[in-house]
Amino acid sequence: MVPRFNLRVAKSDATEEGRRNFKPGDVIIREGDDGNEMFVINAGTVEVSKTILGEERFLNTLSEGDFFGEMSLINQKTRTATVTAKTEVVALALDWETFSRRIKKYQVVALHIIQTLARRLDETLNVVGGLSRTNTSTKVMNELFQLVESEG
C-alpha cells in the first residue's frame, strides 16, 4: 500500500504562491467550474459534495495528505464536485507543470494517485450499482401497484 500523498514532496515544489489558506465554510472548488490546479491538504479537513438529481449530496471527508481537484487538472474538464473547508485548511495548489514534474521525479506520487483514483472509481461504481438496483426495485413496485389498482 502506498502512503498518502507525500507532503514533503509536495512542499518541496510549493512556493508561497502555491500555499492557500481557507476558513471553515469557504468553497475551495465548485462543481462545474473550470479548474487548472489540484490541491494537496497540508492541514485541516474538507467536505466533498456533488449535485445528484438536483440535490447536494455529501460524498466524503478529506484531511491532511489527501488531494482533490486532480480530475480537472488531468482531464481538462470542469470540476466534478464541490469541495468546502470544514475547518481551517492549508492546502498546496499544484498546476499542471508542477504536478507533471512531481510525478516524473517521484514515482510514489504517481502510484498513490493511481491507487486513489482506482479506489474512488470503485466506490462510485458501488454507489451507481446501488442506485440502479434501487431504481429497478422502485420500478417493479410501481408496476405492481398499478397492476393491483387496475385488477382491483
C-alpha positions as CSV (number, residue, x, y, z in Angstrom):
1,M,0.0,0.0,0.0
2,V,1.3,3.4,-1.0
3,P,1.1,6.0,1.8
4,R,-1.0,9.2,1.4
5,F,0.3,12.0,-0.8
6,N,3.9,12.7,0.3
7,L,3.6,16.2,1.7
8,R,7.4,16.6,1.8
9,V,7.5,16.1,-1.9
10,A,4.6,18.5,-2.5
11,K,6.1,21.1,-0.1
12,S,9.5,21.0,-1.9
13,D,7.8,22.3,-5.0
14,A,5.3,24.7,-3.4
15,T,6.1,28.3,-3.4
16,E,4.3,30.8,-1.2
17,E,2.0,31.4,-4.2
18,G,1.0,27.7,-4.2
19,R,0.0,27.8,-0.5
20,R,-3.6,28.6,0.1
21,N,-5.5,29.2,3.3
22,F,-9.2,28.6,3.7
23,K,-11.7,29.3,6.5
24,P,-14.5,27.0,7.6
25,G,-17.3,27.2,5.0
26,D,-15.0,28.5,2.2
27,V,-15.8,26.8,-1.1
28,I,-12.4,25.8,-2.5
29,I,-13.6,24.3,-5.8
30,R,-17.1,24.3,-7.1
31,E,-18.7,21.6,-9.3
32,G,-19.0,22.8,-12.9
33,D,-16.2,25.4,-12.7
34,D,-13.1,25.3,-14.8
35,G,-10.0,24.1,-13.0
36,N,-6.3,24.2,-13.8
37,E,-4.8,23.1,-10.5
38,M,-5.2,20.4,-7.9
39,F,-4.9,20.7,-4.1
40,V,-3.0,18.7,-1.5
41,I,-4.3,19.2,2.0
42,N,-1.4,20.2,4.4
43,A,-3.7,20.8,7.4
44,G,-7.4,20.8,8.1
45,T,-10.4,19.0,6.8
46,V,-12.7,19.4,3.8
47,E,-16.0,18.0,2.7
48,V,-16.7,16.8,-0.9
49,S,-20.2,17.1,-2.3
50,K,-21.9,16.7,-5.6
51,T,-25.3,17.6,-7.0
52,I,-27.2,14.4,-7.7
53,L,-30.8,14.6,-9.1
54,G,-30.9,18.3,-8.1
55,E,-29.8,17.8,-4.5
56,E,-26.4,18.5,-3.0
57,R,-25.1,15.2,-1.6
58,F,-22.2,14.6,0.8
59,L,-19.6,12.3,-0.7
60,N,-16.6,12.3,1.5
61,T,-14.4,14.0,4.1
62,L,-10.7,14.5,3.2
63,S,-7.8,15.6,5.5
64,E,-4.1,16.0,5.7
65,G,-2.3,14.2,2.9
66,D,-5.4,13.8,0.8
67,F,-5.8,15.5,-2.5
68,F,-8.6,16.8,-4.7
69,G,-9.1,18.6,-8.0
70,E,-7.0,16.2,-10.0
71,M,-9.8,15.3,-12.4
72,S,-10.0,18.7,-13.9
73,L,-6.2,19.1,-14.0
74,I,-5.7,15.8,-15.7
75,N,-8.8,15.7,-18.0
76,Q,-9.0,19.5,-18.6
77,K,-12.7,19.3,-17.9
78,T,-14.9,21.2,-15.4
79,R,-14.9,20.3,-11.7
80,T,-16.9,17.2,-10.9
81,A,-17.6,18.0,-7.3
82,T,-17.7,20.9,-4.8
83,V,-15.1,20.9,-2.0
84,T,-15.7,23.1,1.1
85,A,-13.4,23.7,4.0
86,K,-14.9,22.1,7.1
87,T,-12.1,23.5,9.4
88,E,-9.2,25.9,8.9
89,V,-7.4,24.5,5.8
90,V,-3.9,25.0,4.5
91,A,-3.6,23.4,1.0
92,L,-0.9,23.4,-1.7
93,A,-2.1,24.2,-5.2
94,L,-0.3,22.4,-7.9
95,D,-0.6,23.4,-11.6
96,W,0.0,21.0,-14.5
97,E,3.7,21.8,-14.8
98,T,4.4,21.3,-11.1
99,F,2.2,18.2,-11.0
100,S,3.9,16.7,-14.0
101,R,7.4,17.4,-12.6
102,R,6.5,15.7,-9.3
103,I,5.1,12.5,-10.8
104,K,8.1,12.2,-13.1
105,K,10.6,12.7,-10.3
106,Y,8.7,10.8,-7.5
107,Q,7.1,7.6,-8.8
108,V,5.5,7.0,-5.4
109,V,3.3,10.1,-6.0
110,A,2.0,8.7,-9.3
111,L,1.3,5.3,-7.7
112,H,-0.6,6.9,-4.9
113,I,-2.7,9.0,-7.3
114,I,-3.5,5.9,-9.4
115,Q,-4.5,3.9,-6.3
116,T,-6.6,6.7,-5.1
117,L,-8.4,7.2,-8.4
118,A,-9.0,3.4,-8.7
119,R,-10.5,3.4,-5.1
120,R,-12.7,6.4,-5.9
121,L,-13.9,4.8,-9.1
122,D,-14.7,1.6,-7.3
123,E,-16.6,3.5,-4.7
124,T,-18.5,5.4,-7.4
125,L,-19.4,2.1,-9.2
126,N,-20.7,0.7,-6.0
127,V,-22.9,3.7,-5.5
128,V,-24.2,3.6,-9.1
129,G,-24.9,-0.1,-8.7
130,G,-26.9,0.6,-5.6
131,L,-28.8,3.3,-7.4
132,S,-29.6,1.2,-10.4
133,R,-30.9,-1.6,-8.1
134,T,-33.0,0.9,-6.2
135,N,-34.4,2.3,-9.4
136,T,-35.2,-1.2,-10.6
137,S,-36.9,-2.1,-7.3
138,T,-38.9,1.2,-7.4
139,K,-40.0,0.5,-11.0
140,V,-41.1,-3.1,-10.1
141,M,-43.0,-1.8,-7.1
142,N,-44.7,0.9,-9.2
143,E,-45.7,-1.7,-11.8
144,L,-47.1,-4.0,-9.1
145,F,-49.1,-1.1,-7.5
146,Q,-50.5,-0.2,-10.9
147,L,-51.4,-3.9,-11.6
148,V,-53.2,-4.2,-8.2
149,E,-55.1,-0.9,-8.8
150,S,-56.2,-2.0,-12.3
151,E,-57.1,-5.5,-11.3
152,G,-58.8,-4.4,-8.1
